[in-house]
């Protein structure tokens, strides 16, 4: 996945499919966990709560950035990495693939 838009910081295009949950999209719950899948570089944006398959949604990366512009700070996460925070206004803490 490569990006040719110099204004877009992610190496995935804005329309790439991402996994999220209904609580974020439908209820406005904060994104507290961001995961970059090790196998395909896909993104997951979650609340940190337990979820079921029925809670899952597929949305574009751009729609998630529009919902929460702080996600722009996560553009450098490489596949296998993640970031977490305690609240919508808390800073992100990054985890590199392989860190325990």
MARTI-776479 format. One record per residue: residue number from 1; residue in one letter; x, y, z of N, C-alpha, C in turn. Coordinates in pm, 1 decimal. Atoms other than C-alpha are relative to their C-alpha. Layout:
<dolums>
<NUM,"A",<X,Y,Z>,<X,Y,Z>,<X,Y,Z>> ...
</dolums>
This chain:
<dolums>
<1,"X",<83.8,-117.5,0.0>,<0.0,0.0,0.0>,<88.3,123.8,0.0>> <2,"X",<-75.9,-124.1,3.6>,<147.6,327.5,-101.5>,<-95.5,115.6,-20.3>> <3,"X",<80.2,-119.9,10.2>,<18.5,679.1,-96.6>,<77.4,103.6,-78.6>> <4,"X",<-66.2,-102.3,80.4>,<96.6,949.9,-349.1>,<-44.8,141.1,36.3>> <5,"X",<48.1,-130.4,-43.6>,<-81.2,1237.1,-169.0>,<93.4,53.4,108.6>> <6,"X",<-94.7,-51.6,-99.8>,<182.6,1449.2,10.5>,<-68.0,58.0,124.4>> <7,"X",<72.2,-53.9,-115.1>,<-86.2,1592.8,243.6>,<-52.8,-110.1,91.6>> <8,"X",<50.7,113.9,-76.4>,<-189.5,1245.6,364.7>,<118.5,-73.2,60.1>> <9,"X",<-121.8,54.5,-60.9>,<65.3,1113.1,618.0>,<8.8,-153.1,6.2>> <10,"X",<-0.2,145.7,-9.2>,<-37.0,745.9,614.9>,<57.2,-62.7,-126.5>> <11,"X",<-45.0,72.6,118.3>,<125.1,492.0,384.8>,<-113.9,-80.6,-61.6>> <12,"X",<122.3,59.2,54.0>,<-226.8,351.3,333.7>,<-83.3,112.7,-60.1>> <13,"X",<82.6,-105.4,59.3>,<-463.0,542.9,103.8>,<-120.1,34.5,88.0>> <14,"X",<113.0,-41.9,-83.0>,<-753.0,737.0,257.4>,<-119.9,-95.4,-5.9>> <15,"X",<117.4,86.6,14.4>,<-1007.6,487.1,124.0>,<26.3,-145.1,40.3>> <16,"X",<-27.7,137.6,-43.6>,<-839.0,175.8,268.7>,<-101.4,-40.0,107.7>> <17,"X",<97.0,50.6,-97.5>,<-1081.2,-40.2,468.9>,<66.8,-23.0,135.1>> <18,"X",<-46.2,16.7,-137.9>,<-1035.5,-39.7,847.0>,<-110.9,-65.8,80.6>> <19,"X",<96.7,61.5,-90.7>,<-1203.0,-230.6,1125.5>,<-20.4,92.7,119.4>> <20,"X",<33.7,-74.9,-120.7>,<-1381.6,-44.3,1401.4>,<-124.1,-63.5,61.0>> <21,"X",<117.6,53.8,-67.7>,<-1684.0,-94.0,1625.7>,<-113.6,101.9,0.0>> <22,"X",<120.3,-85.4,2.5>,<-2037.3,41.2,1634.7>,<0.5,105.4,110.4>> <23,"X",<-1.7,-96.8,-110.1>,<-1978.4,211.3,1971.3>,<71.7,128.4,-41.3>> <24,"X",<-72.4,-118.2,47.1>,<-1733.2,446.9,1799.4>,<-81.0,73.5,-105.4>> <25,"X",<70.2,-62.3,112.8>,<-1932.4,509.7,1482.7>,<-139.8,46.1,37.3>> <26,"X",<140.6,-32.0,-29.5>,<-2288.7,503.6,1617.2>,<-19.2,79.5,128.2>> <27,"X",<20.9,-61.7,-132.0>,<-2243.6,620.7,1977.4>,<102.3,106.7,35.0>> <28,"X",<-100.8,-101.6,-28.0>,<-1936.6,843.9,1959.3>,<97.9,-35.2,109.1>> <29,"X",<-99.5,40.7,-100.2>,<-1728.7,640.0,2202.0>,<139.3,34.7,-50.1>> <30,"X",<-134.5,-37.9,43.3>,<-1363.2,743.3,2198.3>,<81.0,-119.0,-50.9>> <31,"X",<-96.5,98.8,47.5>,<-1097.7,553.7,2006.5>,<114.0,0.7,100.6>> <32,"X",<-103.6,9.6,-102.4>,<-861.0,432.6,2278.5>,<109.0,-99.6,-37.1>> <33,"X",<-96.6,99.9,44.4>,<-678.8,153.1,2093.8>,<6.8,4.4,-152.3>> <34,"X",<-22.9,7.0,144.4>,<-528.1,157.0,1745.0>,<103.2,-109.2,-23.7>> <35,"X",<-87.6,113.2,27.9>,<-369.0,-156.7,1604.1>,<26.6,-4.8,-149.6>> <36,"X",<-38.0,20.2,140.5>,<-179.9,-204.5,1279.0>,<33.9,-147.9,-14.8>> <37,"X",<-16.7,144.4,13.6>,<-212.4,-570.7,1178.3>,<135.3,-35.0,-60.0>> <38,"X",<-133.1,41.3,44.4>,<122.3,-745.1,1134.1>,<-3.3,-66.9,-135.9>> <39,"X",<1.9,78.2,123.3>,<10.9,-964.4,845.9>,<-28.6,81.3,-125.5>> <40,"X",<36.5,-73.9,121.3>,<-145.0,-713.3,607.0>,<8.0,152.0,15.1>> <41,"X",<-10.9,-144.3,-20.8>,<-85.4,-367.9,759.6>,<-133.4,69.4,18.7>> <42,"X",<132.1,-58.8,-19.4>,<-459.0,-317.4,809.4>,<-11.2,69.5,135.1>> <43,"X",<21.2,-78.2,-122.0>,<-584.9,-78.8,1076.4>,<-124.8,-46.8,73.0>> <44,"X",<115.4,22.8,-86.4>,<-818.3,-145.8,1369.0>,<-6.0,114.6,100.1>> <45,"X",<21.4,-109.1,-95.3>,<-963.3,136.0,1580.0>,<-109.3,-44.4,96.4>> <46,"X",<87.4,63.7,-97.6>,<-1123.8,15.5,1902.1>,<-15.7,85.0,125.7>> <47,"X",<26.2,-73.0,-123.9>,<-1258.1,132.1,2237.4>,<80.2,-54.8,117.6>> <48,"X",<-68.6,64.7,-110.2>,<-1057.4,-107.8,2452.1>,<-91.9,-90.4,79.8>> <49,"X",<97.1,88.4,-66.5>,<-1374.7,-283.5,2569.8>,<-14.1,-128.4,-79.4>> <50,"X",<28.6,124.8,69.9>,<-1470.9,-638.1,2485.6>,<-104.2,25.6,-108.0>> <51,"X",<94.7,-14.1,110.5>,<-1650.9,-662.6,2152.4>,<-30.5,-138.0,-57.8>> <52,"X",<36.9,121.6,70.9>,<-1828.3,-928.1,1952.6>,<10.1,26.6,-149.4>> <53,"X",<-4.4,-15.9,145.4>,<-1822.0,-991.2,1580.7>,<-114.8,88.4,-48.6>> <54,"X",<115.3,-82.4,37.6>,<-2164.8,-826.5,1560.9>,<27.0,149.0,20.0>> <55,"X",<-35.0,-140.3,-25.5>,<-2007.3,-502.9,1693.5>,<87.9,58.2,-110.9>> <56,"X",<-100.1,-44.6,97.5>,<-1755.8,-485.4,1406.7>,<-62.1,73.1,-118.1>> <57,"X",<38.3,-74.3,120.2>,<-1778.9,-242.3,1116.3>,<124.6,19.4,-86.2>> <58,"X",<-106.3,-32.8,93.7>,<-1568.1,-180.5,807.5>,<-25.2,142.7,-47.6>> <59,"X",<10.0,-141.3,38.8>,<-1503.9,189.3,737.9>,<131.8,41.5,-65.3>> <60,"X",<-124.3,-48.7,61.6>,<-1245.5,395.4,551.7>,<90.1,65.9,104.1>> <61,"X",<-96.2,-67.9,-85.9>,<-930.5,526.6,714.8>,<-32.5,149.4,6.3>> <62,"X",<34.3,-142.3,3.0>,<-1032.5,878.0,605.2>,<-117.4,30.6,92.2>> <63,"X",<115.7,-26.4,-86.0>,<-1367.8,848.5,785.2>,<39.0,-4.5,147.5>> <64,"X",<-45.9,5.5,-139.6>,<-1187.6,753.6,1105.6>,<80.9,124.7,35.5>> <65,"X",<-76.4,-123.6,-23.9>,<-946.2,1047.8,1073.9>,<-95.4,118.8,10.6>> <66,"X",<99.1,-107.6,-8.5>,<-1244.5,1276.8,1010.6>,<-68.7,-1.6,136.7>> <67,"X",<65.6,16.0,-130.1>,<-1403.5,1140.7,1330.0>,<92.3,41.6,114.1>> <68,"X",<-97.7,-28.7,-105.6>,<-1083.1,1179.6,1533.5>,<133.2,39.4,-63.3>> <69,"X",<-123.4,-45.5,65.0>,<-803.7,1393.2,1383.6>,<129.0,-36.3,74.2>> <70,"X",<-122.5,40.9,-70.2>,<-560.1,1279.1,1656.4>,<57.3,-128.4,-59.2>> <71,"X",<-50.6,120.7,65.8>,<-530.2,958.8,1452.7>,<112.9,32.8,-96.5>> <72,"X",<-110.5,-41.1,87.5>,<-298.3,1156.3,1223.8>,<134.9,-21.4,68.2>> <73,"X",<-123.8,23.6,-75.3>,<-37.0,1116.6,1500.0>,<46.1,-145.6,-8.8>> <74,"X",<-29.8,143.2,4.5>,<-48.5,740.2,1438.7>,<52.6,-45.1,-135.8>> <75,"X",<-36.6,36.1,137.4>,<54.4,750.3,1072.6>,<130.8,-77.4,-9.3>> <76,"X",<-129.5,66.7,5.8>,<404.8,624.5,1149.8>,<1.7,-141.1,57.3>> <77,"X",<2.9,135.5,-54.8>,<291.3,302.2,1315.7>,<21.4,-100.6,-112.6>> <78,"X",<-30.1,103.5,98.4>,<437.1,10.0,1125.5>,<-85.2,-123.7,28.9>> <79,"X",<75.6,123.0,-24.4>,<258.2,-324.2,1078.7>,<53.2,-74.3,122.8>> <80,"X",<-34.4,67.7,-124.4>,<252.5,-510.6,1409.1>,<4.4,93.4,119.1>> <81,"X",<-3.4,-98.0,-107.9>,<255.6,-188.6,1612.6>,<-139.9,40.5,44.3>> <82,"X",<128.6,-45.9,-52.3>,<-17.6,-26.8,1817.7>,<20.0,126.1,82.8>> <83,"X",<-1.6,-116.1,-88.6>,<-106.9,275.2,2026.0>,<-124.1,-5.9,87.8>> <84,"X",<112.2,-2.5,-94.3>,<-328.2,318.8,2330.6>,<0.4,134.7,72.9>> <85,"X",<11.4,-118.4,-85.6>,<-453.1,604.8,2545.1>,<-113.2,-23.5,98.3>> <86,"X",<97.9,18.2,-106.8>,<-666.7,641.5,2855.8>,<-132.0,72.0,-23.9>> <87,"X",<121.5,-76.8,26.6>,<-917.2,895.0,2724.8>,<15.5,70.5,-134.1>> <88,"X",<0.2,-70.6,128.6>,<-1010.6,1095.8,2415.7>,<106.3,111.1,-4.3>> <89,"X",<-94.1,-112.4,-3.1>,<-781.6,1380.6,2527.6>,<139.6,-38.5,48.3>> <90,"X",<-131.0,45.9,-49.5>,<-492.5,1171.9,2665.6>,<95.6,-22.2,-117.9>> <91,"X",<-97.2,26.3,106.7>,<-170.1,1134.5,2467.2>,<5.5,-148.9,-33.2>> <92,"X",<-16.0,138.2,44.5>,<-109.6,819.0,2265.7>,<131.0,-57.4,53.5>> <93,"X",<-120.1,75.1,-37.6>,<138.1,561.1,2398.0>,<21.0,-105.8,-107.1>> <94,"X",<-28.8,88.1,112.7>,<304.9,367.2,2117.3>,<67.3,-128.4,44.6>> <95,"X",<-61.5,130.9,-22.8>,<398.0,-1.5,2118.1>,<51.7,-50.0,-133.3>> <96,"X",<-63.8,49.2,121.0>,<639.0,-134.3,1859.2>,<-16.5,-150.7,-6.5>> <97,"X",<13.4,144.2,17.8>,<591.5,-482.3,1715.7>,<114.7,-71.3,70.5>> <98,"X",<-102.1,76.7,-70.8>,<775.5,-732.4,1933.8>,<22.1,46.4,143.1>> <99,"X",<-10.6,-46.6,-139.5>,<762.4,-517.6,2252.9>,<-96.3,-79.9,86.4>> <100,"X",<87.0,73.0,-92.7>,<617.2,-695.4,2551.3>,<-67.0,96.4,93.4>> 
</dolums>
